[in-house]
């Protein structure tokens, strides 16, 4: 039996306020009556992973745009994710046109990326960094291109699609170099947005380092080793705790928090607690939130995998 710390209730309060801020930006809810000063000053991801900017771009501009043959969708998704940077994908499309496995030319892709790198452009996002696999190249991006090629050549698309469960599909990705447990799980979540897979996001979860930190702050050291079970508890009992605390949480157009979302929320609450609960330690010992919030006037998109059934009628990708 775990004993929750004060951060446990903060987890639910953070989720409720953060989601209301997101829905207010969409024009689907009023802004919180009392702004949260920590949220106002620092950058946090959304409660629902699929609502974040890069996930939205992936869903609308990569997964559901272009040839919907599963092999092509898998290739586009993995090529996007090894860089995880929208501008890099746009660079490839600008110079190469539609990016396809059928028309893939390693030299052409390498030339575009090498030229951009030489000009001082950043090819990679700072989030979900994929270590360069040891595949014989000096440049990181070349090794990543070879990793994607390896996955395609070794029938990863077919094996993932034919897997009996989400965990089995995860094990396929885990076979490849540079994809440790957390990244293999994150890649599978991204692939699962597409129409070619139908795994439930409640099937399986793999806690990352940030989530482990947040879980430690919510439950102490006794939660070590059972983090996946803790995340499932959060997903299964969310309604109970929102009601207990008198919080309004309507989910994502009625979709409740899934395992991946509860996992991510632990990462964000770990950061939030550095300011709100500085006396409660995690694992990493970090005491500051690095990223400050910067207002973005760009229009906010909210288009999700059609199979979820939460898009407004007649809405389309990107």
Buried (B, 14 or more C-beta within 10 A) or exposed (E): EBEEBEBBBBBBBBBBBBBBBBBEBEEEBEEBEEEBEBBEEBEBBBBBBBBBBBBBBBBBBBBBBBBEBBBBBBBBBBBBBBBBBBBBBEBBBEBBEEBBBEEBEEEEBBEBBBEBBEEEEEBBBEEBEBEBBEBEBEBBBBBBBBBBBBBBEEEBBEBBBEBEEBBBBBBBBBEBBBBEEBBBBBBBBBBBBBEBBEBEBBBBBBBBEBBBBBBBBBBBEEBEEBBBEBBBBBBEEBEEBBEEEEBEBBBBBEBBBBBBBBBBBBBBBBBBBBBBBEEBBBBEEBEEBEEEEEEEEEEEBBBBBBEBEBBEEEEEBE
